[in-house]
Amino acid sequence: MGIEWSVSSAAGLVLATLLLGVLILKLKARLALSRAKHRSLGGHSRLSRRIAALVPNYTFDDAHFFRADDAATEVASRRRAEFERLSRLFRTRYQRTLLQTAEAARHISDLQFTESYRVPFQFSRLAKASFPMGSFLASSEGVNVTDLDGNASYDLTGSYGVNLLGYDFYKGCLERGAARVGALGPVLGSYPSLIADNVARLARISGKDEVSFHMSGTEAVMQAVRLARYHTRRSQLVRLCGAYHGWWGDVQPGVGNPVPAHDTYTLADMSEATLAVLRSRTDIACVLVNPSQALYPNHGAPADSTLVHSRPDASVDRSAYAGWLKQLRAVCSERGIVLIFDEIFVGFRLALGGAQEYFGVDADLVTYGKTVGGGLPIGVVCGHHKYMKRFRDDRPADVCFARGTFNSHPYVMAAMNEFLRHLDTPAMQALYRDLDTTWDRRTASLNRRLAERGLPVQVTHLSSIWTVCYTHSSRYNWMLQYYLRAEGLALSWIGTGRLIFSLNYTEADFEAVAERFIAAAEAMRLGGWWEVGALGTDRAIKRQILREMLAHYTASWKSGSRSPDDVVGARPLDARL
């Protein structure tokens, strides 16, 4: 009996030891994963969703709106007068455009969203009422767009990145392309003959064997991830903190996605801890890289709707980011992880060979979109055969299906061909050769002129992609977008966070933009928006916002109400409108 008990005890001890060992290994892996996440909410998807659900929707009343930073009464009065002046200007200058926008917004949900998220939510209601934005244009020419009222503005939207070479160029692509496939028309399922040239050119540019076509950049990224999972037989996707890869679930695991993404790890960009996780885990299928993150590693593309503090330290260190990507490449090769470059946005904007050429790193799969469609919707995946194949020779039912009705539309393929053929012209070769020099010089020139005038604004850039940074903290930095628009500079709905220049900007065009940019910043300074009160640091602003939220919750609990239109102050902020 004693012997049996001893054997049983020993077996139990061994089992307990094994279980403890397994638990320790799992805890160690979990700790390593946690350390590889960026400390911001962007690196913690589940936590960001929970916190976002708790953020109360409060707005400032008429008085608090102009003194959210405890500015002096005189400053607040100056701000109010300037605010009303700008409001009158917008309402008189854009009458027809605003009327059609208001009518359309009743039925277009996207427009309702963008109209509500142009500024920090505390200021949104009054800003939206006072500065209605027009969303309709009548024409484009050169580097200008013209609205329904005949107002021409220098275009800094870039059509979300599509407009690389100027709108007139894409009009030509569309016209010539349509003429080349007019006899075929919208025949789908079969391919137009010119698709063979597209494939050959894309294969050469990407350095890959095969190509697949899709309807959008989001779909292209979706297919690249699906192929990586299929061929590695692994489940987990790694995305880097702050990077955008479209709106589908697995690549947008945090705020904005109503369903948690269980198969996604969001890890820190440019982090040794991230490399350690990639080396140690066996469940990672692929790593997604958006090369535009070189402009703001571990941060989302800045938008005025989230601009509550400054970004004085934003800059691009091309060498450092290239070094990081090379380390990432080595680890992925070592561990059999598929490295995917999402070049939907930066493809053809940085170099002829895209980010691969620009940073000197060869990815396993590359996605393109936007400009490569020649002005029409497109998504492209390029990769080597071993990653692009959609079936297994020895398993007839084991397939990775991906098809689409419009994936190779003749008109899209023809416009694409016009774009790709243009890339081989001597003019384009010269443009790419001097691209960094041109935009480095332009950026430095504007920053020098802003600094000489003592304006608390600087710009940083990745080639022709700009973001505006503020050297002083202020709760009103977002106001600059309205001054820029008043000076005839067209911005996207996210405002000053991303300015996108087309490459057909001449020196004279750029000088006109620079003068208007400086004039806008000067007017904003005169309006008193940068004369901060007690809240003159990022930390002070964040603490104040936290206090406002707590005060809101306290007041709600006491009153027993949770109105979505709760107002901070004495009276509703739209009472006078």
N, C-alpha and C positions, 0 to 999 in steps of 0.2 A: 504494500500500500504506500509505504514511504517512498519507494522508488518511483511508483507511478505518479505520485504527487510531485516529486522532484522533476520528472520528465515533463509533466504538464506545466509546471511552473516555468521551467526553462523555455518551453515552446511559447508560452504566453509572453515571457520576457523578450524573446527574439521577435515575436510578432509586434509587440508594443514598440520595440526599438525600431523595427522597420517602418511602422506607421509614423513614428515620431520623425524618422529620417525623411520620409516622403513629405510630411507636413512642413518640416524645416526647409526642404528644397522648394516647395510651393511658396512658402512665405518669402524665401529669398528671391525667387523669380518675381513675385508680386511687388516686393520692395524695389527691385531693380526697375520694374516697369513704372512704378510711381515716381522714382527719381528721374526717369527719362522724360517725364511730362513737364512742360513749361509751367512755371509757378502761377501764371495768369489763369483767368477763367477760360481763356481760349485753349489751354492745355488740359482742361478737365471738363469734358463734354457733359457728363451727367450733372455735375455740380452747377455748371452754367445754366442748364435748363431749369434746374430747381430754383436758382436765384432769380432768373428771368421771370419765372412765374410769380415771384414774390414782390417784384418791383411795382410799387403803386403808381397809378396814373394820376399825378397831381399837376396842376398848372398854376402859374403865377397870376395874381391879379394885376390890374393895370399899374399899380404903384410898384409892386415887387418886380415886375418884368424889367424895369429900368434900373433897379437897385439890387439886383441879385448878388452883387459883390460888395454891398455896403458902401457904394460910392457916395460922394457928397451930393447934396440936393441940387446944387448948380450943375453938376455933371449929369445927373439924371434928367434934368430939364433939357439940357442940350441934346442928350440922346433921344428924348421924346420928340423934340422938334425935328431932328434929323430923320427919325423913323417915319414920322408923318410926311415929311417932304418926299422921301423915297417911295412911300406908299402911293402918294398922288402921282408921282412920275410913272410908276408901273401901271397904274390904272388908266392913265391917259395914253401912254405910249403903246400899249398892247391890247386895246379894246376888243378888236375882232378875234384875235387869237385867244384871249381869255374867255370870251363868250363861247366859242366853240369848245374849248377845253372843259368849261363848266358843264356844258350840255353832254359831252362825251363821258365825263367822269361818273355820271349817273349810272352808266351801263358797263364801264370798263373797270374791272376790279384791280388790274395792275395800276391803273392811273390813280385810283383811290389810295392805293398803298404808297406810291411815290409821293403823292401830294401831302401825305401825312408824316413822312419821315425825312424831311429835308433839314431839320434842326433838332437839337436836344428836346426831348418830349416836354420838358417843363415850359419851354417857350413856344411850343408848336402851334397852339391854338391861335394866338394873336398873330404870330408870324404868317401862318397859313391864311388868315383872314385879311391881313394887311398886304401881303406880297403873293397874291395868286400867280402861279407860274403857268405860262402857256406851254402846251405840249404839241403844237402843230406848226409845221413849216411848209412854206410854199415852194422854195427852190434852193439850190446850192450852186455855187460857182466859185472856182478857185479855192480859196481857203475860207470862204464865207458861206453862211446859211442865212436865208431870209424868211421871216415869219409872215403870217397872213396880213399884217399891218404894213408890210413893206420895210420893216426894220432889218438891216443887214448886220450880222455879228460875226466876228472872227470865231471860227469853230474850234473849241478846245475839248469837244466830247469824243472825237475820233470814232463816232458811231460804235461805242463800246469796244473799240479796237479794230473794227473792220477797216476803217479808213486809214490805210497806210500811205497810199500814193496820191490821194486827192480824189474828190468826188467826180471830177471830170474824167479822170482815168477810168473809174469803174463804170461810168455811163458808157464809155467806149467799149469796155469789156462786155457789157450787157448787150449793146447794139450789135457788135460784130459777132459775138457768140450766138445770138439768136438767129442771125442770118446764116450761120454755118450749119445749124441743125434745123432750120425752118422746115425743110422737106420731111424730116422725121417727125417733128412735133413732139407731143408728150407721150411717146411710146415708152412704156415702162416694163421692166422684166428683162428685156434685152439691153445691150449696151450700144451706145453710139460709137462709131469707129475711132473717134479722137480720144476715147478714154485710154487707149493703149499708150498714147503719148503722155497723158497725165500720169499714168502709173510709172512710166520710165523716168520721167522728170522727178517725181516725188521719191522714187527709190534712190535716185542719184543724190538728191538733196539730203535725204534722211540717212543715207548709208545703210539702208535696210533692203531686204529681199522682196517683201510683199506689202500690199496695200489693201485696206478695206475702207469703204465709203459709208458715211452715216449722215443723218439729217442735221446734226448740231454738234457743238463741242461737248456738251453734256453727254450725249449718246456715245461719242467717240471714247471719252474717258470711261464710261460705263462698260463698253466692250473691251477696252484694254485691261481693266481690272478683272473682268470675267475670264478672259483668256489666260491671264496670269494664274488665277485660281484653278482653272481647268488643267493647265499643264503642270503645275507644281503639286496639285492635289492637297493644297493647304487652304485654310479659310481666311486668315487675317490680313487685312489691309492696313498698312501704316501710312498715315498722312502726317504732314508736319504742321505744327501749330501756326495758325493764322492763314494758311493757304486756302485758296478757293479753287474748287474743281467742278463747279456746277452745283445744281440744287438737289441732285438725287441723294437718297438716304444715306448710303455708306460713306460718302465723302462730305456730308454735312451733318455730323452727329450731334451737334449742339443746338443752340438757339436757331429756330426756324424750321426744325424737323420735328414733327409731332410724334415720331416713332424713334425710340433709342436704337442706335446702331451697335449691335452686339459684336460684330466682327471687325471692328475698327479700333486701332490704337492711334491716338493722337499724341505724337511725341515732339519733343523740342527740336527746333531747327538748330544746326550748327552746334551739336552737343555730343560730347564723348559718351555720356550716359545713354544716348540713343544708339550709338554704335555698339555699345556693350549689350543692349537688349537685342539688337539684330544678330549679334554673334551667338547669343546664348539660346534663343528660342527656336523651336522647330515648327511653329505653326504659321509663320509669316510668309504669305504668298508674294507680296509686292510692296514696294515703296513708291508712293506718288510724290513727285516734285513739281511744283510750279515755280519756274525760275524767276518770276517777277518778285518772289520773296526776298531776293537779294536787296530789294529796295527797303523792305521793312521786315526782317526776320522775326518770327514769332508774334507778329501782329497782323491782324486783318487789314485789308486795304482801307485806309482811313476815309471816313465819311463825315460830313458836317453834322449828321444826325447824332453821332456819338462823340462829337468834339467838345469835351468838357475841360480839357487842359491843353497844354502845349506839347509839341514834339520837336524840341530843339536839337535833339541828337540824331535825327534821321539822316542817314548817309549810305552810300553804296561803296563797299569795299570789294571790288571785283576779284582781286587776287585771293582774299580770304574766303569768299564764297566759292570760288573755283576750287580752292584747296579742300573745302568741306565736301563738295560734290565728288571729288576724286577719292576721298576717304570712303564716302558712301558707296561709290562704284566698286571699290575693292572689297568691302564687306559683303555687298550683295553678290558679287561673283563668288566669293569664298563660301557663302552659305546657300547658294542656289536660289536667291531671292530675285525676282524680276524688278528691275529698275525702270520706272516709267517716267518719262518727261512729258508733262502736260504743257504743251506749247500752243495751246489754243489762243492765248492772248499774245505771247511774246514771239511766237513763230514768225519769221521773216521781218521782224522789227529790230532785232539785235544784229543779225547777220544773215547772209544768204542761207547758211546751214543752220540757222536758228541758234538756240541756246547750246546745243551740242558743240557747235563750232565756237561760239562766243566764250564758253567756259572750258572748252577742251575736254569734254567728257562724253563718252559714247553710251547712250541708254539702250536698253533692250527693246523697249517699245516707245514710240513717240506719237503724240496726238497733235493734230493741227486743226484749225478751224478759222472762223472769222474771215480775214482778208484773203485766204487762199481760194475762197469761193468766187472771187471776182465780183463781189457785190451780192451774191445769192447765198442762202443758208447751206452750210456744209460742215461736216466733221470727218476727219481722216485719222486712221490708225496705220502706222507704218511699223513693221517689225520683221525680224528674221523668221524663216519658215517654221522653226521649231516652236515658236510662240504663237504664230498666226494660224496654224492648222486647227480646224474645227471638228475633227473627228479622229478616232483611233483606228488604225488599220486592223487590229486584232479584236476590236470590240465594236461591232456594227451599230449597236444602239447607244454607244457612249459618245455623244456629240456635244458640242458647244454651239448652240444655235443662235444665230443673229442675222436677221434679214430685215428689210424695211421697204415699203412700197416706193418711197421716193429717194432711196439711197444713192441712186445713180441717174438722176433725172438728166435728160439730154441738155437742157438749157443750163443747168448748174455745171455740168461737165464742160460745156463749151465756154462758159464764162471763166471757169477755172483754167482752162487751157490758155485763154488769152492772158490771164495773170501770170501763169508759169512761164510762158514764152517770153513775156516782157522781162522777167528776171534775168534772162540771158543776154540782154542788150548791153552794149558798152556803157550806156548812161547809168544803168543800175549797178554795174560793177564799180564804177567810179563813186556812186552815191554811197555804197556800202563801205568802200575803202576809207572814206573821210567821215563816216557817220559819227563815231564817238568824238572826234575832234570838233566837229560842228556843234554838237549839243553840249559838250563840255564848255566850249567857249561862250555859247549863248547863255547857259545857266550861270556861269561865273560873272558875265557882264551884268545880268539882271540883279544878282545877289550883291554885287559891288555897289550898284546904284541905290538899291534899297538900304544898304548899310550906311552909305554916305548921307542919306536923308534921315537916319535914325529911326527907320520904320521897323517894327518888331516882326518882320516877315522875311523868310528865306525860302528858296525852293531847292529841292534835291531831285535827282533824276536817275533813271536807268534808260539811257539813250533818249528817245523822244517821249518817254513816260515820266510825268512829273507828279510830285506831291508837294503841297504847300506846308511849311513848318512855321511855327510861331516861337519866337525867342523869348516872349513874355507870356506868363500864364494869364488867362482871362476867360471868364464865362461867356464872353461875347465874340470870340474869334470866328464863330460861324457866320457872323454878320458880313464878313468880307465877301461871301458869295454874292450877296445882293449888290454890293458896290461894283463888283466885277461885271455883273450882268448889266448894271446901269451904264457902265462904260462900253458896252457893246461886245462883251466876251461871252460866248455861249458855253455853258457848263452842263454836264450831265446832272441827273437828279441827286447824285451823291455830293455835288458841290466841289469844294476845293481839294478834296482828298486825292483825286486823280484827274490830272489834266493830260490829255492825249493829243499830241501834235501829229498832223500828217507830214510826210517828208517832202511835200511840195511847197512848204513854207520858204519863201525867199528871205533874204536879209531884210528887205524893206517890210515884208509882212511881219516878221518877228519884231522888228523895231516898233511897229505900230502896236503890237500886243504888249510889248514891254512898257511903252509909254502909258497905255491904258491901265495896265496892272499897277504901275506906280501911282497914277492919278487916283485909282480906286483906294489904294492903301492910304494915300494922303487924306482923302475925303473921310475915310473911316476914322483916322486919327483925330481930325478936326471935329468929328461927331462925338468924341469923348468915349468911344467904346473901349479904348485901351488905357484909360485913366482908372486903373483898378483901385478899389478901396482896400478894406482889410483882407480880402481874399486875393492875395497877390502871388500865391504859390500853388502848384499842383496839389500838394498835400492839403492845404487849407481848403481848396475847392472841393476835393473829394470828401473831406470831413464835413463840410457844410451840406453837401448833397445827402450824406448819410443822416445828418441831423434832420434834414427836411423830410426824409422818408420816415424816420422814427416818429417825428411830430405828426405826420399824416396818419400813421397807424394808431398812435395814441388818441388822436382826435376821433378817428373812426370808431375805435373801441368804446370811447366814452359816449358817443352819440348813437352807437349801434347801427350806423350806416356805412356802406362802402360804395359810394357813388363813383362812377368812372370819370366824372367831371369835377371831382373835388378841386377846390381852388385854394391856394395859399394866399391869404390876404383878406381884405374886407369885402370885396365885391367881385363878381365874375369878371374875368378879364376881357370878355367880349361885350360888356355892358354898354359901351359907348359906340359899338359898331352897328 
